[in-house]
């Protein structure tokens, strides 16, 4: 195993701003702590949090590196003295607190997952953030069960893709929203039972009709804002609303009579600030419950575009346009 260099290239920010603020810089290769591994990065996933961090609008958790990037895939080249599972040469994908936009990244051993058999290593970079987020929120916290109905807002986002795939694999009916006919077609290709074009139809009315007036059991929301009152009204008795993002706004007027009368649960969560122990447990759940679905090809990665580090600005512009379907990746 070749010794890592002392210095690496990473994608930095000259000063907070638009995509053109991204620039290539050099920094020392990080050293893994006792419970960490050093990964030679083959690819890094691009996420919405990266865009806000670039703009200076995302609060970085204490202890996070200055370098962006919440997920990578690549080869383990060094392990800390307390590591017990991984060894140099293993191909992994990893959930990071930051630092993924670089040639080398460190990750807690527990937040690393071996790349599923049959999944290309580069494509695996797009799995950790969205699949960990969806698993812990939709399956653990919202307890989605076979036979229930879930509405996924933003069905062609990385979160949307993962939610549709997991929900269908575990026996739920899935409705999902998108803003164009092409994106609705992609949602149906992912396996959703119904695609709702929200520029043409109201998701509340369509979903209520599709369920014969009953409503849906679980809603996965990445919008917030004025979606919230309609989502609460749409939930069936015992329904659960999971708020993953609030891009449409943090404040809404909601009729809590629905919550009271229908025994609803409204909750929200962020993945990045959670402890290493919590995130490691989520990774083990993915390996046990979702990785077999990749290995038998029930689920395959949905990679939309791959950009070299030198074109990181173009990758961020694509993300901000919302024209993509699936994941956008960066490669050193």
C-alpha positions as CSV (number, residue, x, y, z in Angstrom):
1,X,0.0,0.0,0.0
2,X,1.5,3.3,-1.1
3,X,2.2,5.9,1.6
4,X,-0.2,8.9,1.2
5,X,1.4,12.2,0.2
6,X,1.9,15.0,2.8
7,X,-0.3,17.4,0.8
8,X,-3.6,17.1,-1.0
9,X,-5.9,19.2,-3.3
10,X,-9.3,20.2,-1.9
11,X,-12.2,22.4,-3.0
12,X,-12.3,25.5,-0.9
13,X,-14.2,28.8,-0.8
14,X,-12.4,32.0,-1.4
15,X,-15.2,33.9,0.4
16,X,-18.9,33.0,0.9
17,X,-20.9,33.5,-2.3
18,X,-22.0,31.9,-5.5
19,X,-20.6,28.8,-7.2
20,X,-17.6,30.7,-8.6
21,X,-16.4,31.2,-5.1
22,X,-15.2,27.6,-5.2
23,X,-11.5,27.2,-5.9
24,X,-8.9,24.4,-5.7
25,X,-6.5,24.8,-2.7
26,X,-3.9,22.7,-1.0
27,X,-3.8,21.4,2.6
28,X,-2.0,18.7,4.6
29,X,-3.4,15.2,4.3
30,X,-5.4,14.6,7.5
31,X,-4.2,12.0,10.0
32,X,-6.8,9.5,11.3
33,X,-7.5,9.5,15.0
34,X,-7.5,6.2,16.9
35,X,-11.1,5.3,15.8
36,X,-10.9,6.8,12.3
37,X,-9.7,5.6,8.9
38,X,-8.0,7.6,6.1
39,X,-9.8,7.3,2.8
40,X,-8.3,8.0,-0.7
41,X,-11.4,9.6,-2.2
42,X,-12.7,8.3,-5.5
43,X,-15.8,10.5,-5.4
44,X,-17.7,12.9,-3.2
45,X,-21.4,13.5,-3.1
46,X,-22.9,17.0,-3.6
47,X,-25.7,17.9,-1.2
48,X,-27.9,20.9,-0.5
49,X,-26.0,21.5,2.8
50,X,-22.9,22.1,0.7
51,X,-24.5,24.9,-1.3
52,X,-25.6,26.7,1.9
53,X,-22.2,26.2,3.5
54,X,-20.6,27.7,0.4
55,X,-22.9,30.7,0.8
56,X,-22.0,31.1,4.5
57,X,-25.6,30.2,5.6
58,X,-25.1,26.8,7.1
59,X,-24.0,26.4,10.7
60,X,-21.1,24.0,10.8
61,X,-21.2,21.7,13.8
62,X,-18.4,22.0,16.4
63,X,-15.4,19.9,15.4
64,X,-16.3,19.8,11.7
65,X,-13.4,20.5,9.2
66,X,-13.5,23.7,7.2
67,X,-13.7,21.6,4.0
68,X,-17.2,20.8,2.6
69,X,-18.5,17.4,1.7
70,X,-20.7,15.0,3.8
71,X,-20.1,11.7,1.9
72,X,-17.4,10.0,0.0
73,X,-16.4,6.7,-1.5
74,X,-12.9,5.4,-2.0
75,X,-10.2,3.1,-0.7
76,X,-9.1,2.8,2.9
77,X,-5.3,3.5,3.0
78,X,-4.7,3.8,6.8
79,X,-6.6,2.9,9.9
80,X,-6.3,4.2,13.5
81,X,-5.0,2.0,16.2
82,X,-8.5,1.3,17.7
83,X,-10.1,0.3,14.5
84,X,-11.2,-3.4,14.4
85,X,-13.2,-3.9,11.2
86,X,-11.6,-2.2,8.3
87,X,-8.2,-2.6,6.8
88,X,-6.1,-0.9,4.1
89,X,-7.4,-1.8,0.6
90,X,-11.1,-2.0,1.6
91,X,-13.5,-0.1,-0.7
92,X,-15.9,1.9,1.4
93,X,-18.4,4.7,1.3
94,X,-18.6,6.9,4.3
95,X,-20.8,9.4,6.1
96,X,-18.8,12.5,7.1
97,X,-19.3,15.5,9.3
98,X,-17.3,17.4,6.6
99,X,-14.1,17.1,4.6
100,X,-15.3,15.1,1.6
101,X,-14.3,17.7,-1.1
102,X,-10.7,16.5,-1.0
103,X,-8.3,13.9,-2.3
104,X,-8.2,12.3,1.2
105,X,-10.7,12.3,4.0
106,X,-11.0,10.9,7.5
107,X,-14.1,9.2,8.8
108,X,-15.0,7.3,12.0
109,X,-14.7,3.6,11.3
110,X,-18.3,3.2,12.4
111,X,-19.5,5.7,9.8
112,X,-17.9,3.7,7.0
113,X,-19.8,1.0,5.0
114,X,-18.3,-1.5,2.6
115,X,-19.4,-0.7,-1.0
116,X,-22.2,-3.1,-1.8
117,X,-21.3,-5.9,-4.3
118,X,-22.2,-4.8,-7.8
119,X,-22.2,-1.0,-7.1
120,X,-19.4,0.9,-8.8
121,X,-17.1,2.6,-6.2
122,X,-17.7,6.1,-7.7
123,X,-21.5,5.7,-7.6
124,X,-21.3,4.6,-4.0
125,X,-20.3,8.2,-3.0
126,X,-24.0,9.1,-3.5
127,X,-25.4,6.6,-1.1
128,X,-24.4,7.5,2.6
129,X,-26.1,10.9,3.1
130,X,-29.4,10.3,1.5
131,X,-29.9,6.6,2.4
132,X,-28.9,7.2,6.1
133,X,-31.2,10.2,6.2
134,X,-34.2,8.3,4.8
135,X,-33.6,5.2,6.8
136,X,-33.4,6.9,10.2
137,X,-36.3,9.2,9.5
138,X,-38.8,7.2,7.4
139,X,-38.2,3.7,8.8
140,X,-36.9,4.3,12.4
141,X,-38.6,7.5,13.5
142,X,-41.8,7.3,11.4
143,X,-42.0,3.5,11.5
144,X,-43.3,3.1,8.0
145,X,-45.0,-0.3,7.6
146,X,-45.8,-2.6,4.7
147,X,-49.3,-1.7,3.4
148,X,-49.1,1.9,4.4
149,X,-49.0,4.9,2.1
150,X,-46.2,7.5,2.0
151,X,-46.0,10.9,0.2
152,X,-42.5,12.0,-0.8
153,X,-42.0,15.7,-1.6
154,X,-39.4,16.2,-4.3
155,X,-39.3,12.7,-5.7
156,X,-36.3,13.2,-8.0
157,X,-34.0,14.6,-5.3
158,X,-31.4,12.3,-3.7
159,X,-33.7,12.1,-0.7
160,X,-36.7,11.5,-2.9
161,X,-35.1,8.7,-4.8
162,X,-33.9,6.9,-1.7
163,X,-37.3,7.3,0.0
164,X,-39.2,5.9,-3.0
165,X,-36.8,2.9,-3.4
166,X,-36.8,2.0,0.3
167,X,-40.5,2.5,0.8
168,X,-41.4,0.3,-2.2
169,X,-38.9,-2.4,-1.2
170,X,-40.5,-2.6,2.2
171,X,-44.0,-2.9,0.9
172,X,-45.5,0.6,1.1
173,X,-47.4,2.5,-1.6
174,X,-45.7,5.6,-2.7
175,X,-46.8,8.9,-4.1
176,X,-44.2,11.5,-5.0
177,X,-44.2,15.1,-6.3
178,X,-42.1,16.9,-8.9
179,X,-42.4,20.1,-11.0
180,X,-42.1,18.8,-14.6
181,X,-43.5,16.0,-16.7
182,X,-40.0,14.6,-17.2
183,X,-39.4,14.4,-13.5
184,X,-42.7,12.8,-13.0
185,X,-41.7,10.1,-15.5
186,X,-38.5,9.6,-13.6
187,X,-40.5,9.1,-10.4
188,X,-42.6,6.4,-12.0
189,X,-39.4,4.8,-13.3
190,X,-38.1,4.8,-9.7
191,X,-41.2,2.7,-8.8
192,X,-43.6,5.2,-7.3
193,X,-47.3,4.3,-7.6
194,X,-48.2,7.8,-8.5
195,X,-46.4,11.0,-9.6
196,X,-47.9,14.4,-8.9
197,X,-46.9,17.4,-10.9
198,X,-47.3,20.1,-8.4
199,X,-47.2,22.9,-11.0
200,X,-50.4,21.5,-12.4
201,X,-52.2,19.8,-9.5
202,X,-52.5,20.2,-5.7
203,X,-50.7,17.3,-4.0
204,X,-53.3,17.4,-1.2
205,X,-56.2,17.0,-3.5
206,X,-54.6,14.3,-5.7
207,X,-53.3,12.2,-2.7
208,X,-56.7,12.4,-1.0
209,X,-58.4,11.2,-4.2
210,X,-55.9,8.4,-4.6
211,X,-56.6,7.2,-1.1
212,X,-60.4,7.5,-1.4
213,X,-60.4,10.3,1.1
214,X,-58.4,8.4,3.8
215,X,-55.2,10.4,3.5
216,X,-51.6,9.1,3.7
217,X,-49.8,7.5,6.6
218,X,-46.4,9.2,6.3
219,X,-45.2,12.3,4.6
220,X,-41.5,13.0,3.9
221,X,-41.1,16.8,3.5
222,X,-38.0,18.6,2.3
223,X,-39.9,21.9,1.6
224,X,-41.7,23.1,4.7
225,X,-43.3,26.6,4.5
226,X,-46.8,26.7,3.1
227,X,-46.7,22.9,2.4
228,X,-47.0,22.2,6.1
229,X,-50.7,23.1,6.7
230,X,-51.8,21.0,3.6
231,X,-49.6,18.1,4.8
232,X,-51.1,18.0,8.2
233,X,-54.6,18.1,6.7
234,X,-53.7,15.3,4.4
235,X,-52.4,12.8,7.0
236,X,-54.6,9.9,7.9
237,X,-55.5,8.9,11.5
238,X,-52.2,8.1,13.2
239,X,-50.2,9.7,10.4
240,X,-46.6,10.9,10.7
241,X,-45.1,14.0,9.2
242,X,-41.3,14.0,8.9
243,X,-39.6,17.4,8.2
244,X,-36.2,16.9,6.8
245,X,-35.6,20.3,5.3
246,X,-37.4,23.7,5.4
247,X,-36.3,25.3,2.1
248,X,-39.7,26.9,1.6
249,X,-39.7,28.5,5.0
250,X,-39.6,27.8,8.8
251,X,-42.9,29.4,9.8
252,X,-46.4,28.3,8.9
253,X,-50.0,28.5,10.2
254,X,-51.2,25.0,10.9
255,X,-54.5,23.8,12.1
256,X,-53.6,21.7,15.2
257,X,-57.1,20.5,15.4
258,X,-56.0,17.8,12.9
259,X,-53.1,16.8,15.2
260,X,-55.4,16.5,18.1
261,X,-58.3,14.7,16.4
262,X,-56.3,12.4,14.2
263,X,-53.5,11.5,16.7
264,X,-50.8,12.8,14.4
265,X,-47.1,13.0,15.0
266,X,-45.0,15.9,13.6
267,X,-41.3,15.6,13.9
268,X,-38.1,16.7,12.3
269,X,-34.4,15.8,12.3
270,X,-31.0,16.6,11.0
271,X,-28.3,14.0,10.5
272,X,-25.1,16.0,10.5
273,X,-25.1,17.0,14.2
274,X,-25.8,13.5,15.6
275,X,-23.2,11.7,17.5
276,X,-20.8,9.2,16.0
277,X,-22.5,6.4,17.9
278,X,-25.9,7.4,16.5
279,X,-24.6,7.7,12.9
280,X,-22.7,4.4,13.2
281,X,-25.8,2.6,14.3
282,X,-27.7,4.0,11.3
283,X,-24.8,2.8,9.0
284,X,-25.1,-0.7,10.5
285,X,-28.9,-0.7,9.9
286,X,-28.2,0.2,6.2
287,X,-25.7,-2.6,5.8
288,X,-28.2,-5.1,7.3
289,X,-31.4,-3.9,5.7
290,X,-30.6,-1.9,2.5
291,X,-27.3,-3.1,1.2
292,X,-28.8,-6.6,0.3
293,X,-31.2,-4.7,-1.9
294,X,-28.3,-3.2,-3.9
295,X,-26.6,-6.6,-4.1
296,X,-29.7,-8.2,-5.7
297,X,-30.3,-5.1,-7.8
298,X,-33.6,-4.2,-6.3
299,X,-32.0,-0.8,-5.9
300,X,-29.2,0.7,-8.0
301,X,-27.6,4.1,-7.6
302,X,-29.1,7.0,-9.6
303,X,-26.1,9.1,-10.6
304,X,-27.1,12.1,-12.8
305,X,-23.7,13.7,-13.4
306,X,-20.0,13.4,-12.4
307,X,-17.7,16.5,-12.4
308,X,-14.0,16.7,-11.8
309,X,-12.9,18.8,-8.8
310,X,-11.9,21.5,-11.2
311,X,-15.5,21.9,-12.3
312,X,-17.0,22.1,-8.8
313,X,-18.7,25.4,-9.7
314,X,-20.6,23.7,-12.5
315,X,-21.7,20.9,-10.2
316,X,-23.1,23.5,-7.7
317,X,-24.8,25.4,-10.5
318,X,-26.5,22.2,-11.6
319,X,-27.6,21.5,-8.0
320,X,-29.0,25.0,-7.7
321,X,-30.9,24.7,-11.0
322,X,-32.8,21.6,-9.7
323,X,-32.6,20.2,-13.2
324,X,-30.8,17.0,-12.0
325,X,-32.5,13.7,-11.3
326,X,-30.6,11.7,-8.7
327,X,-27.1,12.4,-7.4
328,X,-24.4,14.8,-8.5
329,X,-20.8,13.7,-7.7
330,X,-17.3,15.2,-7.7
331,X,-14.2,13.2,-8.5
332,X,-10.5,14.2,-7.8
